[in-house]
Each structure stands twice: as structure tokens, then as C-alpha cells.
Amino acid sequence: MSLQPNFDPGPIKEKMWQAKQKFVGDIIKKKAKLTPDRIAVEWEGREWTFKELNEDVNRLANSMDKIGIKRGQRISALSGNRVECAQIMYAVAKIGGIIGFCNDRYTELELQEAIEVITPETIIVAKPYFEKFKNILPNMPFVKRIILLDDMGETGFTSLPTYEYPKLLEEGDTKEPGIELHEEDAYFIVYTSGTTGRPKGATISQRSSVMRVMYNMAEYQRLLKVDQDDNFIARGAFFHVASVDQMFATHSFGGKVIFHDGYSAEKYVDVITKNKIGWLAMAPGMLDRLIKEIKKRDAKIVGVKAVGSMADLVPVEEMAELTTLLNAPYLNTYGLTEIGPHNFSNNVIPIGAKYNALSKAEGLACEVRLLDADGNEVPDGEVGELVIRTPMMFSGYWDNPVENEKVFYDGWFHTGDCLRRNPDGTLDFVTRVKYMIKTGGENVYPAEIERALKMHPLVKEAVVVGAKHPKWGETPIAFVALTEEGKITGEELREFCRQYLSGFKLPNLVEIMPFEDFPINSNGKVELGKMAPFIKAAEAKIV
């Protein structure tokens, strides 16, 4: 039996429960009431006030409800970054729907696998990705309706009900939908690959989203003095959680969200010379281009409160130079999709600093422990797996009880990441137990690449690891053993993988080596720790 509260308010319990709840849709509703004329979003030169954005959100929400999208139904979206992403996120929140954005770089196979995880009744698709979606639609009988973001004329590709997004906005009512919700309603699904390489749907509730906003605001205000005049460039796609969390926080402050579809150093400089920015989101591989563009134009920055993410993967010299040019510190955080971004955000890297170790400081939003393989806490200085409790916690992986049992036990979430605690209480990230590779801001999992390589009939063994990359932080490299009759080059194998993998997942290098050279243990598994000499030799060939 689960633990119950130590106080029962009696017959008013239900009414009291309703009075205590807060939802994502309340953010835009409240700002439209308090600051209706402030600018909420900007996209391709056009601006929307909070009042205008909320009216569009309500039009969409009411139209969705009218065409049969109800509380608890799943929706998959395939689109680049654009103002409609904000409208969709808030509208789905108001009707109690569950939204999952798919990576727009997925191959058809990857896209189908991701969509099949949540079996949505509704698909929202933008024009650039229409052909890819059309080709896999016959394999998805669970889809009941389609919403086209763009005008594509007479498509005639399906007998399913198909709706034009602009018409849904035009015909919808501006009144608040008024649908009763629960704070633990599933709301946002973010895909994250597992150790098998198959996608998992990390399910974030309305409650978790709101808590992330609250802690986000508290940390940014305390550390950086962010206020309503600080804006955010939504460059990161909405299939990642960072842009979504930051959009909600920026709007809660009263700031503007500027939509960019992808990264352009030129456009970034255009924005930061005209707008104050609270957090300038960056990832490895972006800093050098921004540095060059700022210096080339001798750009005068209006004001940036903080820059960056994934500090551990950024070259020290680049970090020091960019923070100096922007006159802004670098965020030194650790976070996961599952637990939110602000459990370890208690410090920043000072302007111009060149640190060898980027120790993280625990925030107030979490309780953490470092455990050994037997579940015992490790002493300071020793490496242990991070387990955590936080009100920002996700609600498990969608329809995946086996994986949920693995990560939730003993009242803690087990991250699969190994950290070390220092005497001063700070924490150093050591390694990813799951061997995930972070390359240019994207998560890449070795098992996924290994699976693609092993689809080739001449491949006997394949091992993928992360190697250091001067630009992207990390990059995947593969070591392959061929069958006895195998005659194929590493580059040919890399090209073979293109039919199964997005470009950013392709191994930077494929090294062919004898099967006998693989350090295989008695269980038939390659001991990755003994691959170090091969990895070191391969890193010299990385481009």
C-alpha cells in the first residue's frame, strides 16, 4: 500500500485538490491577462503579443477538441522550429492531450519506430517532412487523423480525415477550453534511445513541467538576475526538452521567445546585437562559429546573462574566449530529460575561466546519492551511480514497464550515470554507464549503430564507442570484424549505414580489425575497457 498523507481534510478533499493544481496552459493564460501587449514570440520577422498568442492557442485547442482530439490522446508532430510549435504545446496542454515531437532528421525507419512507441491517433506534419511521413503511413493503422501545418494543395494520399492547420486556427473559438485536468496527466513525450537502440518515450506530466518552470525561474533569477526583458532563442528543436522548458520559463518571466529553425552563427549575432538574452543556448560545435562571426563583425552585444550547455564537452579555450566576447558566464549544469535541467545548476563558470574540472553543485530541487553495484553509498572520491529524487521527475517511459522497473526502485530514479563527490560536496561527471555519446548536442547510442552495422552480411562483430572530437565534443567510432569471406572497406560500411541512420548518428570512422583482436570475455561480450589502445590509435584519424 502506498504511503498516505498524515492529514485528511475530510469531505472538502476533492475541492481542495482542484484548488491546488497548476497547469502548463495557465502560463500563457496568465500572461495574456497580466501583460497582454508584451511580445511573446517572434518568428521570421513577425511578432505575437501574449494576448494574440493565447487567442491562437485557444483557437487551436478548441478546434482540436471539435475534431475529436480528447484528453489523454497522443499526438505525434514532425516539424522544424516555428511559431506553431508554441501554439501546439500550449493548446495540447489546455485540452489534456499528450504531445511527442519526432526528430526531423530521422530516416523513415527511425520515424516509424518512434511513432509506434506511443501509437498516436493524430499526426501533425510540416511540408518538408510530408513525403517521408506519407511513405510510412500505411504501416500505422492506429493513426485516425492528420493535420497539415502547411498548404499542400490536393494531396489525395489517404482516406483519413485530413485538416489544414491554418483553417483550424481560423475557425476555432478564442474562449478558454475549460477542460478539467489532473496535474499528473501525461503531457509531453520526449524520445530517448535505450541500451537496445530502440526509442523510449520519456513521459513528462503537467506537474513535472510546471515544477521545472518554477525551479528554472528560481535558479535563473538567483544566479543571473533574469527578468521580463530577457529573451530566449529557441534554436533547439522541440523533440528535445531544453527549448520547451526554457520557453515556458521565459514566458513566465514575461520575456520573448525567438524561433530559429536550426543554428546559424550569422542569425545568432543578428539577434544578440538587437535583443537582451537570458540564456544563450549553445552546444559543442557551435561556439567556434559564433566566436568567428562576432569577431568578424566586431559585433556589439546588447546583453547576455549566461551562455552554453554541456560544459564538459566544450574545449576550454573556446569557452573562455566566448564568455569573454559575450561578457557572460557559462552555465555549468547537469541534467537529463527524465529529471529536468536544474538539479545541478548551483554554479556558473566565470567569464574567461579555464577550468580543467567542471564540478557541479547540487541545487535545492533534488536529493542525490552515489551508489556502488551493491546499492551502498560510496565515500567521497569514489565513483558511484547517481540516483536521485526530485519534484521535476518524469512519469516513466511510455508503455515500457520493463524499463521502468530497471530505473525506479528503492524509491529512487537510477540515472545510469557515474559521478564522483568531492570533499566540498560538488560532483564530477565521470562516465555514462549506458555509453551514450553526446555529439554536437545530439544523443547517440552505440547499440543503435552496432545494430545497423550488423545488418551487413559481411560483418561478424561491431563495437561502437565515443571518441573525443575537437569540434563536436564526442563522436562515434566503430570497430568491425568481418566474416572470413568479407571484403569491404570501413568507408563502404559507413555508407551502408546511411539507409538506417540519420547523418549525425553515422560513425565518424569505421576501423576494420581481426576478430581475434577484440577483447571478448567468457560471456561473449567485448570488454570496452580493454579497447582503450584501439580507441587512442583511432582518435588520431578522426576528422
Residue pairs with C-beta under 8 A, 6 or more apart in sequence:
9 16
21 181
21 182
21 183
22 183
22 210
23 93
23 94
23 181
23 183
23 206
23 210
24 89
24 90
24 93
24 187
24 206
24 209
24 210
24 248
25 57
25 61
25 90
25 93
25 94
27 90
27 213
27 248
27 251
27 252
28 40
28 50
28 53
28 54
28 57
28 90
28 251
29 54
29 176
31 38
31 40
31 50
31 54
31 251
31 252
31 254
32 50
32 51
32 53
32 54
32 55
35 50
35 228
35 254
36 49
36 50
36 51
37 49
37 50
37 51
38 49
38 50
38 228
38 254
38 256
39 47
39 48
39 49
39 50
39 256
40 48
40 49
40 50
40 52
40 53
40 86
40 251
40 256
40 257
41 47
41 48
41 53
41 83
41 86
41 256
41 257
41 258
41 259
42 48
42 256
42 257
42 258
42 259
43 82
43 83
43 258
43 259
44 259
46 83
47 256
48 56
48 83
50 251
53 86
53 87
53 90
54 90
55 174
56 87
56 169
57 87
57 90
57 91
57 94
58 91
58 94
58 172
58 173
58 174
58 175
58 176
58 177
59 168
59 169
59 170
59 171
59 172
59 173
59 174
60 87
60 88
60 91
60 168
60 169
60 172
61 90
61 91
61 92
61 94
61 95
61 172
61 177
62 172
62 173
62 175
62 177
63 168
63 169
63 171
63 172
64 91
64 92
64 95
64 97
64 168
65 95
65 177
65 179
66 172
67 145
67 161
67 163
67 168
68 144
68 145
69 75
69 95
69 97
69 121
69 122
69 145
70 95
70 96
70 97
71 95
71 96
71 97
71 179
71 181
71 185
72 96
72 97
72 98
72 185
72 186
73 97
73 98
73 120
73 121
73 122
74 97
74 98
74 99
74 100
74 118
74 119
74 120
74 121
74 122
74 189
75 92
75 97
75 98
75 99
75 100
75 120
75 121
75 122
75 123
75 124
76 100
76 101
76 102
76 114
76 115
76 118
76 120
76 122
76 123
76 124
77 85
77 88
77 99
77 100
77 101
77 102
77 123
77 124
77 125
77 238
78 101
78 102
78 104
78 111
78 123
78 124
78 125
78 126
78 129
78 132
78 133
79 85
79 101
79 104
79 124
79 125
79 126
79 129
79 149
79 238
80 104
80 126
80 128
80 237
80 261
80 262
81 234
81 235
81 236
81 237
81 238
81 243
81 259
81 260
81 261
81 262
82 126
82 149
82 259
82 261
83 259
84 149
84 165
85 101
85 234
85 238
85 259
86 247
86 257
86 259
87 169
88 99
88 124
89 99
89 188
89 238
89 244
89 247
92 98
92 99
92 187
93 187
93 206
93 209
94 176
94 177
94 179
95 177
95 179
96 179
96 181
96 185
97 187
98 118
98 185
98 186
98 187
98 188
98 189
98 203
99 187
99 188
99 189
100 114
100 118
100 120
100 188
100 189
100 190
100 191
100 201
100 239
101 237
101 238
101 239
102 111
102 114
102 115
102 191
102 239
103 110
103 111
103 114
103 191
103 237
103 239
103 502
104 128
104 129
104 237
104 239
105 502
105 503
105 504
106 114
106 132
106 502
107 499
107 500
107 501
107 502
108 132
108 135
108 136
109 500
110 199
110 500
110 501
110 502
111 132
111 133
111 136
112 136
112 139
112 140
113 198
113 199
114 191
114 199
115 123
115 136
115 140
116 140
117 189
117 191
117 199
117 200
117 201
117 398
117 399
118 189
118 201
118 398
118 399
119 142
120 142
120 143
121 142
121 143
121 144
121 145
122 143
122 144
122 145
122 146
122 147
123 133
123 137
123 143
123 145
123 146
123 147
124 146
124 147
124 149
124 165
125 133
125 146
125 147
125 148
125 149
126 149
126 150
127 148
127 149
127 150
127 152
130 148
130 152
130 155
134 155
134 157
134 158
137 143
137 157
137 158
143 160
144 160
144 161
145 160
145 161
145 162
145 163
146 158
146 160
146 161
146 162
146 163
147 162
147 163
147 164
147 165
147 168
148 155
148 162
148 163
148 164
148 165
149 165
150 165
151 164
151 166
155 162
181 206
182 206
183 205
183 206
183 207
183 210
184 205
184 206
184 207
184 395
185 205
185 206
186 203
186 204
186 205
186 395
186 398
187 204
187 205
187 206
187 209
188 203
188 204
188 209
188 241
188 244
189 201
189 202
189 203
189 204
189 398
190 201
190 202
190 204
190 239
190 240
190 241
190 337
191 199
191 200
191 201
191 202
191 239
192 199
192 200
192 202
192 337
192 338
192 443
193 199
193 200
193 436
193 443
193 445
193 447
193 448
194 200
194 403
194 434
194 445
194 447
195 434
195 435
195 445
195 447
196 447
197 445
197 447
197 448
197 449
197 450
197 451
200 397
200 398
200 400
200 403
201 397
201 398
201 399
201 400
202 337
202 338
202 394
202 397
202 398
203 394
203 395
203 396
203 397
203 398
204 241
204 394
204 395
205 394
205 395
207 391
208 340
208 391
208 392
208 393
208 394
208 395
209 244
209 245
209 248
211 340
211 365
211 391
211 392
212 245
212 248
212 249
212 340
212 341
212 342
212 392
213 245
213 248
213 249
213 252
215 340
215 342
215 363
215 365
215 391
215 392
216 245
216 246
216 248
216 249
216 341
216 342
217 226
217 249
217 252
217 253
219 342
219 345
219 346
219 363
220 226
220 249
220 278
220 279
220 305
220 306
221 227
223 306
223 345
223 346
223 347
223 348
224 278
224 279
224 305
224 306
224 348
225 305
226 253
226 255
226 278
226 279
226 305
227 253
227 254
227 255
228 253
228 254
228 255
229 255
229 276
230 250
230 253
230 255
230 276
230 277
230 278
230 305
231 250
231 255
231 256
231 257
231 258
231 275
231 276
231 277
231 278
232 246
232 247
232 250
232 255
232 256
232 257
232 258
232 277
232 278
232 279
232 281
233 258
233 260
233 268
233 271
233 277
233 280
233 281
234 243
234 246
234 247
234 257
234 258
234 259
234 260
235 243
235 260
235 262
235 263
235 268
235 281
236 242
236 243
236 281
236 283
236 441
237 243
238 244
240 337
240 441
241 337
241 340
241 341
242 281
242 309
242 341
243 281
245 340
245 341
246 279
246 281
247 257
250 256
250 257
250 278
251 257
253 278
255 278
256 275
258 271
258 275
260 267
260 268
260 271
263 286
265 286
265 289
265 290
265 292
265 293
266 293
268 280
268 290
268 293
269 290
269 293
269 294
269 297
269 299
271 277
272 280
272 299
272 301
272 302
272 304
272 326
273 299
273 300
273 301
273 302
274 302
275 302
276 302
276 303
276 304
276 305
277 302
277 303
277 304
277 305
278 305
278 306
279 305
279 306
279 307
279 331
280 304
280 306
280 307
280 308
280 326
280 328
281 308
281 309
282 290
282 307
282 308
282 309
282 322
283 309
283 310
283 440
283 441
284 310
284 313
284 314
284 438
284 439
284 440
284 441
284 471
284 472
284 473
284 474
285 440
285 441
285 471
285 472
285 473
286 440
286 441
287 308
287 314
287 315
287 318
287 319
287 322
288 318
288 471
290 322
291 318
291 321
291 322
291 325
293 299
294 301
294 325
294 326
295 325
301 325
301 326
301 327
304 326
304 327
304 328
305 328
306 328
306 329
306 330
306 331
306 348
307 322
307 323
307 326
307 328
307 329
307 330
307 331
308 314
308 319
308 322
308 330
308 331
309 331
309 333
309 441
310 438
310 441
310 473
311 319
311 330
311 331
311 332
311 333
311 349
311 358
312 358
312 429
313 438
313 473
313 474
314 330
314 473
315 470
316 354
316 355
316 356
317 354
319 330
319 349
319 353
319 354
320 352
320 353
320 354
322 330
323 329
323 330
323 349
323 350
323 351
323 352
323 353
324 351
324 352
327 351
328 351
329 348
329 349
329 350
329 351
330 348
330 349
331 345
331 348
331 349
332 345
332 347
332 348
332 349
332 358
332 359
332 360
332 361
333 341
333 342
333 344
333 345
333 360
334 343
334 344
334 360
334 427
334 429
335 341
335 342
335 343
335 344
335 345
336 415
336 417
337 394
338 393
338 394
338 407
338 413
338 415
339 366
339 388
339 390
339 392
339 393
339 394
339 413
339 415
340 365
340 390
340 392
340 393
342 363
342 365
342 392
343 362
343 363
343 365
343 366
343 368
343 388
343 390
343 392
344 360
344 361
344 362
344 363
344 366
344 427
345 361
345 363
346 360
346 361
346 362
346 363
347 359
347 360
347 361
347 426
349 355
349 358
357 428
358 428
359 422
359 424
359 426
359 427
359 428
360 419
360 426
360 427
360 428
360 429
361 425
361 426
361 427
362 368
362 425
362 427
365 390
365 391
365 392
366 388
366 389
366 390
366 392
367 388
367 389
367 390
368 386
368 387
368 388
368 389
368 427
369 377
369 384
369 386
369 387
369 388
369 412
370 377
370 378
370 382
370 383
370 384
370 385
370 386
370 387
370 419
370 420
370 421
370 427
371 377
371 378
371 384
371 385
371 387
372 378
372 382
372 384
372 385
375 410
377 384
378 384
378 421
380 421
380 422
380 423
381 420
381 421
381 422
381 423
382 420
383 418
383 419
383 420
383 430
383 431
384 418
384 419
384 420
385 414
385 415
385 416
385 417
385 418
385 433
386 415
386 417
386 418
386 419
386 427
387 410
387 412
387 413
387 414
387 415
388 412
388 413
388 415
389 411
389 412
389 413
393 413
396 404
396 408
397 403
397 404
397 407
406 414
407 413
407 414
407 415
407 416
408 414
416 432
416 433
416 434
417 429
417 431
417 432
417 433
417 434
418 429
418 430
418 431
418 432
418 433
419 427
419 428
419 429
419 430
420 427
420 428
420 430
421 427
422 428
434 445
435 445
435 446
435 465
435 466
435 528
436 443
436 444
436 445
437 443
437 444
437 445
437 446
437 465
437 466
437 474
437 475
437 476
438 444
438 466
438 473
438 474
439 466
439 469
439 472
439 473
439 474
439 475
439 476
439 504
440 471
440 472
440 473
440 504
442 504
442 505
444 466
444 476
444 504
444 505
446 463
446 464
446 465
446 466
446 476
447 464
448 501
448 505
449 462
449 464
449 476
449 478
449 497
449 501
449 505
449 506
449 507
450 462
450 463
450 464
450 478
451 500
452 496
452 497
452 500
452 501
453 459
453 462
453 464
453 478
453 480
453 493
453 496
453 497
453 507
453 510
454 462
455 496
455 500
456 488
456 493
456 496
457 483
458 482
458 483
458 485
458 486
458 487
458 488
459 480
459 481
459 482
459 483
459 486
459 493
460 481
460 482
460 483
460 486
460 515
461 480
461 481
461 515
461 518
461 526
462 478
462 479
462 480
462 481
463 478
463 479
463 480
463 518
463 526
463 528
463 531
464 476
464 477
464 478
464 479
464 507
465 476
465 477
465 479
465 528
465 531
465 535
466 474
466 475
466 476
466 477
467 474
467 475
467 476
467 477
467 508
467 509
467 535
467 538
467 539
467 542
468 474
468 475
468 539
468 542
469 475
469 508
469 542
475 507
475 508
475 542
476 505
476 506
476 507
476 508
477 507
477 508
477 509
477 510
477 511
477 535
477 538
477 539
477 542
478 490
478 493
478 507
478 509
478 510
478 511
479 510
479 511
479 513
479 518
479 531
479 534
479 538
480 490
480 493
480 510
480 511
480 512
480 513
481 512
481 513
481 514
481 515
481 517
481 518
482 488
482 512
482 515
489 512
490 509
490 510
490 511
490 512
491 510
493 510
494 506
494 507
494 510
497 505
497 506
497 507
498 506
508 542
508 543
509 538
509 541
509 542
511 534
511 538
513 534
517 534
518 526
519 526
519 527
519 530
519 531
520 526
520 527
521 527
